[in-house]
């Protein structure tokens, strides 16, 4: 029984149950007329799934989201590794991404709209500017903080620079790189919704805005909840792929 209570899955389910229970309680008080209970939100969610309104909007949301995440992942990981291996690249690129990470990026969205219009390009760029700084800086720090003793050991065995990078630096850096990908994916989902709220009302952002405007708050929260579920599932898949393909020795025994 004690081992069951300490099991990671049990603790996760308990955490989720506490959050949903607090949500239900807060909605029943209520803390606000515009704050529905958890059960009301789930009822609205299932009705939107049943009538097809939820499925109809997601293709418009997923297109810029996944294009932006692919671009951010490829360029972000590649750029971060390059900066970690090259001091000149670090001096040139790191300050830019540090500023981008700390800047209020939502304020840049009107500038993107002015430069690129209200189409797909602006939405992809919004996802990129939200996700890429996190991915780049995590990859950079992961490479830069590879234990020097491991690098020296590789060099002492006459390993070439390429061998040291591929067999020592990248495997050592992969956990933090993956952590950056998960954080970047979370920021990418935020960027996709922001783009639909601030640039042009399409996809899940349109659904949120519409139900807010007609005071159907249970459906508004249902739409928000649905994109959060997709984000969590996507991040969990990333984590699973890391342990499955790159770090099977670290997988928690269940």
N, C-alpha and C positions, 0 to 999 in steps of 0.2 A: 504493500500500500504506500509506504514511504517513497519507494522508487517511482511509483506511478505519479505521485504528487510532485516529484522533482523532475519528471520527464519534461523536456523542452516543449513538446506539443501541448502538454497539459497546462504549462505555465502560459503559453501563448493564448490558448483558448480561454483561460481564466482572465488574462489581461483584456481580451476582446469582450468577454462577458461583462466585466466591470465597466468598461467604457460604454457599452450599449445600455447597461442598466442605469448608469448615471444619465445618459441621454434620455431614456424613457422617464426617469424621475424628474429631470429638469423640464421636460415638455409637459408633464402633468401638473407642475406647480401653478401656472407656467411661468417661466422666467420672462417670456415675451409672447404676445399674441402671434408673432410671426415665427415662433419656434415650435414646430410640431413634435410630437413624440416619435420615438423610434419605430413603434408599430405602425403609426400613421404613415411615416416615410416609407417603410417597407411595403405597405399596402399600395401606396402610390407608385412605387418602383415596379411592382409586379403588374399593375394595371397598364403602365407605360410600355412594359415589355410585351404584354399581351396584345395591345392595340398597334404595336409596331412603331410607335413614335420614338422609342429609344434606339432601336436598331437603325432607323432611317437616318439619324444624325451622325452616327459614329464614323462612317466612311470619310466624311468631310473633316473630322477631327484627326483621324489616324493618318491621313495622307501627309500633311505637313509635319506631324509629330514624328513619324517613323523616318521620313526623309531627313529631318533635322537631327534626329538621334544618330542615324548612320553617319552623317557628315561629321557631327560632333565627336563621335567615338573614334572614327578613323583619323581625323585630323588632330583631335585632342590627344589621343594616346601617342600617335606618332610625334606630334610636336612636343609633348611633355618628355618623352624618351630622348628626343634629340637635344632638348635643352639640358636634360640631366647629364648627357654625355659630352656636351660641348659648352664650355664656359662663355664663349662669345655669344652663342645663341641664347644662353641664359640671360646675359646682361641686356640683350636686345629685346627678348620676348617676355621674360618673367614680369617686369614692371607693368606691362600692358595688361596681362591677365590678372595680376593682383588688383589693379585699379578696377577692371571689369567685375571682379568678384565682389568688391566692396561697394561698387556704385549701385544706385537705384536703377536697375536695368529697365524697369517698367517705364521710366521716364524717357527712355530712348525709343519707345515704340512709335510715338507720333513722328519722330524723325525718320524712322524706317518707312512709315506710311507716306510721308512727304516725298521720300526719295524713290520708293519702289511701288507706290500705289497700294491698293487694298487687296491685291491678289495673293496667290500662293507664295510668291517669293518673300513677301514681308512676313508671312507666318512662319516660313521655314527659318528665316533669319532670326525671328524672335525666339524660336526654340533653340537655335544655335547659341545666341548670346546669353541665354539662361544656362544652358548645359555645358558649353565648352570650357569656360574658365575653371569650373570644378574638376572636370576630367583632366585638363592640361596640368593644373597645379598638383593634383594627386599623383599623376604619372611622373611628373618632374621630381617631386619629393621622394617618391618611391625609389627611383633610380639613384638620386643623389645620396640617399641614406643607405645604400647597400653596404653592408659591413666591409670595411677596408681589409679585414683579415681574410675574407673570402677571395677578394680580388687579388691580394698578394699571394695567396696560396695558388690560385690559378696561374698567375704569372711565374711563380717559382717552378711550376711544372711545365713551363715553356708553352703555355697556352697562348694562341694568337689573340689579338684584340677582338676579332670576330667571335672566337670561341668563348672568351671571357664574357662578352656581352650576351651571347645566346645561351650559355650553359650556367652562368653564375648570376649576372646582373638581372636579367629579365625574370628568371624563376624566383629570385629573391624579392623582386619588386612586384610580382603578379598579385599578391593579396591586396596591396594598397591600390594598385591600378584598378582592380575589380571593385574595390570600395568606391573609388572615384567614379567608375561607370554607373554604379547603383545610385550614388548621389546625383550624378549628372542626369540620369534617367528621371529621377524624381523632379529635378528642376526643369527638365524638358516638358514633363506633363504640365507643370505650372505655366511654362511659357506658352504651350499650345492653348490652354484655356484663356490666358491673358490676351493672346492674339485674337481669339474669337470674341472676347468681351470688349476689347479696345480698338480693334482694327475694323472688322466687319462681322456682324452677328451671323455666324454659321455654326454648324455642328452642335456640340454639347453646350457651347457658350450661348448660342441662340436659344436653346431649350431653357437654360438657366434664366436668361434675360426675359424671355417671354413669360414664364410662369411667375417670375417676380413682378412683372408689370401688371398681371391680372390677379395678384395676391393668392395664387395657389402655391403656398409655401411648402406644403408637403411634397409636391412634384418638383419644386425648385431644389429642395434638399435631396430628393431622390436622384436628380440629375447629378448633383455634386457628389453624392455618395457613390454613384456608378463610376465616375471617373477616378475616384479614390480607389475603388476596388480594382479597376484595371491597372492603376499604377502599382498597387501592392503586388498583384499577380505578376506583373512584368519584372519587378525588382526581385521577387522570389525566384522566378525562372532564371534570372541572371545569377543569383546566388547558387542555385542548384547546379547550373552549368559550370560554375567555377569549381565546386567540390567534385562534380562528376568527372570533368575532363582534365582539370589542372591540379587539383589538390585532393585526390581521393583518400590520402592518408590522414587528412584532417577532418574527414566527415564524421559527424557525431554518430556514434553507434546507437541504433534505436532498437 
